[in-house]
Amino acid sequence: MQQIIRRVAENPFRSWALATLVETQGSTYRKPGARLLVDSDGGTLGVLSGGCLEEEIADHGRKVIRDASPMLLSFDTRRLYGCDGQLKILVERIPEAGESGNLITKIAQLLSNREVCRIRVCFGGDAIGSELLRSDVLLTERRGIFIDTLPLPVRLLLFGTGPEIEPITQLAGNLGWVAECFGHPSELTEDFRPDAQTAALVMTHNFGRDLLALDRLLPLRLRAPAGLDIGSEAPEEIALSIVSEVAAVLSNRCGGFLRERKIDIRTAVTTARGEAA
């Protein structure tokens, strides 16, 4: 979603088609809420399958941009692609953002303010399409309606100026995370409030500054030393180790080998002590 937001922001006077995966059955590459952006030339950003459906979705997306009429696509991957799954994908036109904005820019504003962003996607009946919901609206999903609560982008606070900071920042950017760097703990604003998608890395290599940073970050969960055990030595390897642990913790996982999992890889397991397993 962060990539889609950036693409639309970079082209405010261009129209798009947004394809949203709204319903699945069986084994599918992505789950409901995954999105794909299509431009008028048939170019795409995002994935809804393992690469077998994107070209066809792009063709429909170009038609939607031209005709402005949304459409609901259904795919049975058992027949053509050997995957035991079925998908329903809503394709709708997103007008140019211009000065007044559109659905994507409004989503971007909410996420930038770290506010709850809920989208009602109607894919059954006559009035199909997506719309933002106010935070105080209480709704339940029913047939033909998908309520999608977008997760806040991961916010990574980096305290320090060591050689690991740059590769961590690069990896975070590639993942669509928001990285904020602080040379000194005093640079963190007094009104800072963490949320469930906030992580901080304290590595100033100065004991006094580390203590100051930790004092400001007491509401966050403490894990030390940082990083997964992958044999890291070089700054780039250390960055990979740390970013991987952040991703695992925020997903309630322990970062083990997938081949050792006994259940579906999308299911988080919690031990009796409340830790991810």
N, C-alpha and C positions, 0 to 999 in steps of 0.2 A: 504493500500500500504506500509506503514511503517513496518508492521509486515512481509509482503512478502520480503521486502528489507533485513530485519534482518535475516530471515530464509536463504535466498540465500547466504548472506555474511558469515553466520556460516558454510555453506556447499559448499565451492567454487569448489569442484570436483564432484559435483552431478548434474545430468540433471533433468529437470523439465518439466511440462506442465503448461502453463498459459492459463486459461480460462477467456475471456473478454466478458462481456455483451455488445453487439454492437447495439442492436435494440430491442425496446419493443413496444407493443401496449396494450392498456387497463390498467388494474390494475396489477402491479407487485411489488414484495417486494423490489427490487433494480432497479436502473435506469442505462442507458448506461454509461460505464466507470468503473463499479464495476468489481473486479477481484478476481479470485480464483486460488491458487497455488496447484498443484498436484505433489506428489512425485512418484517414481517408485513402491512404496509399496501400492499406492492408498490412502495415507494420504492426507488430504486437509488442507488448511489454507485460511480463508476468506469465505464469503457467497455470493451466487448469488440468493438465494431464501429463503423461510422460513424454509428450511431444506428438502424439498421434491425432489429436483433435484440434490443435491450435490453428492449422491452416484453414480448416473448414469453418471454424468459429470466426476467423478473420474475414472470410468471404461474406458471411452473414453480417458481420460488423460493418463492412463497407456499405451494404444495402441499408442497414439501419441508419447510418449517418446520412445517406442520400434521401431516404424516404421518411425518416423521423418516426417510424413506427416500430415500437419494441417487439421482440419476438422471444418465445420460449422454445429452446432447443432440447431435444431428448436424445440421448445416446445410450445404446446397449453395447458395451465393449466386449461382451461375450461372443458376439457374432463375428466381429471383424478383427479384433485385436488380441483375443485370447485372455483378456482380463475378466474376472468374474464380477463385473460391476455395471451399474446403471447410473446415469447422471442427468440432471436437469439444469440447464444453464439459461439464465435470463440475459438477453442482450438489449441494451437500451442506449439511446442517444444522449450524450452529454454535450450541451451547447457550449459555445466559446465562453470563456470566463469574462472577458472584457473588463469593464469597470465594476459591474454589479456582482460578479462571481458566479459560480455554479456549484453543483453538489460536491465536487472534489475540493474546490478551494474552501468551501465552508467546513468540510471535514478537516482540512489542513489547519484551519484557524482553531478549531476545538482541540485538536491534538497538540498544537503548539502551545495553547494555554493550559494543557494537561487537564482538560475537562472530559467528562464522560461523553462518548460519542456513540449513539445508538441509531441504527438505520433499519427502517422497516422496508423490506423488499417484498412486494406483492407480485406473485407470479401466477396467480389463478384469478379467473374472472375477467372483467372488461378493463378495469383501470390497473394495468400492470406497470411496475416501475419502482424506483427507490426514492425514499424521502427520509430526511432527518427527523428524529423524534426529540421533543423537549425532555429534559432530564426528569421532570416530574410526572411524565405520562407513564401509567402502568398498563402494560399490555401483555397478553400471553400469545404464544405462537399457536396458530391453527392451520388447517389445511390450506395451502396456497399462500401462506404468509411466513416469511422467515425474518426473525428479529436478530440482527447482528450487532453485538456490542464490540466495537473495535478496541483492541488492547492499546494502551498508551505505548508510544515508542520507548524502548529502553533508554534511560538517562544514566550515563556513566560519568561520575565525577572523578576527575583525576587530580590528585594532589601530589605534585612533584615535577621535576624537570629533568629526570634521568633519561638515559638512552632508550628505555622501554616505552616512554610516553608516545613517541611518534608512531611506532608500529601498532601500538594499541589503538591510537586514534584512527589510523588507517583501517584497521580491521573493523572497528566499531562503525566507521562510516560506510564500509562495504555492506554491513548488516542493516543499515538504516537506523542505527542508534544515534542518540544525541550525546556527543562527548563534550564535556565542559572541563577545561584545564585551569588549575589554580596553582600559581607558583608559591603562594603562601595561604594558610588556612583563613587568614583575616579577609581574603578576597571573597569568601562565601558570604552572601548577603544575610543579614540578620533575620529576614522574614522567610528564609528558606524552609520549605516543608517537603519532606520526602514522601514518596508514594510507593505502591507495591512494585513499580517498574523502575525504581531507582536503586542503583548500586554505586558504591564509592571505592576507590582504590587509593590507599594511603601509602606512598612510597617516596617521601621527601628526602630520605637518607639523612634526616636530622631528627634526633630524638625529641627535642623540644617541640618542633613543628609537628611531628607525628602526634604528640600528646594533644596539641591544640586542635588538630584536625579531628582526632577521635572524640574529643570533648564535644565538638559541634555535631558529630555524627552518631551520638549515642542511640537515637531512635532506630538506627539501622542494625541489622544482624551482623555480628562480628565473626569473621572466619579468617584464621591465620595459620600458617602462611597462605598467600593467595596462589591459586593455580592448580591445575590437574597434574598428576604425576606422569608426564610424557617424556621425561629425560631432557628437559629444556636447559640450554646453556646460553646461547646467543640471545640478544634482545628480542629478535623477531620470534624465536621459539618461546621465550618467556611470555611475550604478548599473546601468542596463540594459546598457551596454557591458561593464562588468566581470563581471556575472553571466553574460552570454552567453559571454565568453571562458572563464570557469571551467567552464561546462557543456561547451564545445567541447573543452577540454583533457582533462577527465576522460572524455570519450567518444572520445578520440583523433581529433578532427576539427580542421580549421583554421578553421571558421566562414565558409566562402565561400558563394557563391550556389548553391542547390540546382539551379537550371536549368543550371549549368555542370558538374554531375556526370555522368560517363560510365557509372557503374555504379549498382547499387541503393543507395538512400539509407540503408539500414540497415547497409551494409558499410563498415567503416573501411579506409582505404588508408594504408599506411606507405611512405614514400620510402626510398631507399637510405641516407639519413642517420638513419633511425629516427623521422622526424617525421611527424605526421599530414598527410594531403593531401586 
